[in-house]
Amino acid sequence: SDVRAHYHSPDVYRYPSEESGLLSELTPYLQSSGIESPLRKIYVTCDPIPELAMHFSSFVIHSMPRFQYDQRLGTLTARTPKDALDGVPYVMGIVSVLKQFHSDVTLDFVSILSNYTKYLIDSINLKSKESRTGQYPSEVVQFLVFLDQFCKFSDTPRKTVEDMLPPYVFDEFECTI
């Protein structure tokens, strides 16, 4: 709790002192018993880097065409068999790296991807087959699956994404998958 408070605002809350001993003694026991969550572990703290969210978003936007949504598995998989890609480790990697930076970077990242998803939805050709059947094109589904899994693995409330996307988007998305 003290570490999280320090992580969110290091100027206000100091890092728990080593003299208290509780944190340093308890950590090895938690790690060896499997109670500790590696995804929640914070190794360093730093000030927000605004450009970082844009770089990670660009990376995700650039790599997303290599994925496709597999309805049988309920996740993103490689579009071509020769690509050694799997959606869950990809999302987990992004979550793990973003967790090492200020929480504002993660919120900016989600905001950029949400805006890009809105752009994709808005740019649907009205004459396309997908829009007549009420289904999203595969590109939109990929980003919605990514955002859904990102929220799940990063413990980011889904409400955060729902505040940035129109409310019907996830409702319609869940009906199509």
Secondary structure, DSSP 8 states (H G I E B T S, - for coil): -HHHHHHH-TTTS----GGG-HHHHHHHHHHHHT-S-GGG---------HHHHHHHHHHHHHHGGGEEEETTTTEEEESSTTS--BHHHHHHHHHHHHHTS-HHHHHHHHHHHHHHHHHHHHT--TTSHHHHHT---HHHHHHHHHHHHHHHHHT--HHHHHHHS-HHHHHHHHHH-
